[in-house]
Amino acid sequence: MGEIPFESKIEKLKAIVEELESGKLTLKDSLQKFEESVDIVNKCNKEIEQAELKIEVIMKKDDKIKAK
């Protein structure tokens, strides 16, 4: 099974926030949703870090091309 797209993770986070803000969840369910959201945030942060590194590599390549 493939990796969930970044945008889908953000949508899932929004849905979790709505659930938590509704006040309709039990404490146990709220904690589970909070834990799930922390996991998603960590995965999103990792993807952002990887994208930033890729951008740096592309920019360095671009600088080398311009220097020639």
C-alpha positions as CSV (number, residue, x, y, z in Angstrom):
1,M,0.0,0.0,0.0
2,G,1.4,3.4,-1.0
3,E,2.1,6.4,1.2
4,I,-0.8,8.7,2.0
5,P,-0.3,12.1,0.1
6,F,0.6,15.1,2.2
7,E,-2.6,16.9,1.3
8,S,-4.7,14.0,2.5
9,K,-2.8,14.0,5.8
10,I,-3.6,17.7,6.2
11,E,-7.3,17.0,5.5
12,K,-7.3,14.2,8.1
13,L,-5.8,16.6,10.7
14,K,-8.5,19.2,9.9
15,A,-11.2,16.4,10.5
16,I,-9.6,15.4,13.8
17,V,-9.5,19.1,15.0
18,E,-13.2,19.4,14.1
19,E,-14.0,16.2,16.1
20,L,-12.0,17.4,19.1
21,E,-13.6,20.8,19.0
22,S,-17.1,19.4,18.8
23,G,-16.8,18.3,22.4
24,K,-18.7,15.1,21.6
25,L,-15.8,12.7,22.1
26,T,-15.1,10.8,25.3
27,L,-11.8,11.5,27.1
28,K,-10.5,8.2,25.9
29,D,-11.5,8.9,22.2
30,S,-10.1,12.5,22.5
31,L,-6.7,11.1,23.7
32,Q,-6.7,8.6,20.8
33,K,-7.4,11.3,18.3
34,F,-4.8,13.6,19.8
35,E,-2.2,10.8,19.6
36,E,-3.2,10.1,16.0
37,S,-2.9,13.8,15.1
38,V,0.6,14.0,16.7
39,D,1.7,11.0,14.5
40,I,0.3,12.7,11.4
41,V,2.0,16.0,12.3
42,N,5.3,14.2,12.7
43,K,4.9,12.6,9.3
44,C,4.0,15.9,7.7
45,N,7.0,17.6,9.3
46,K,9.3,14.8,7.9
47,E,7.9,15.3,4.4
48,I,8.4,19.1,4.7
49,E,12.0,18.6,5.8
50,Q,12.6,16.2,2.8
51,A,11.1,18.8,0.4
52,E,13.3,21.5,1.8
53,L,16.4,19.4,1.3
54,K,15.3,18.6,-2.3
55,I,14.8,22.3,-2.9
56,E,18.3,23.1,-1.6
57,V,19.8,20.5,-4.0
58,I,17.9,21.9,-6.9
59,M,19.0,25.5,-6.0
60,K,22.6,24.4,-5.8
61,K,22.4,22.7,-9.2
62,D,20.8,25.9,-10.6
63,D,23.7,28.0,-9.1
64,K,26.3,25.8,-10.7
65,I,24.5,26.1,-14.1
66,K,24.4,29.9,-13.8
67,A,28.1,30.1,-12.8
68,K,29.2,28.4,-16.1
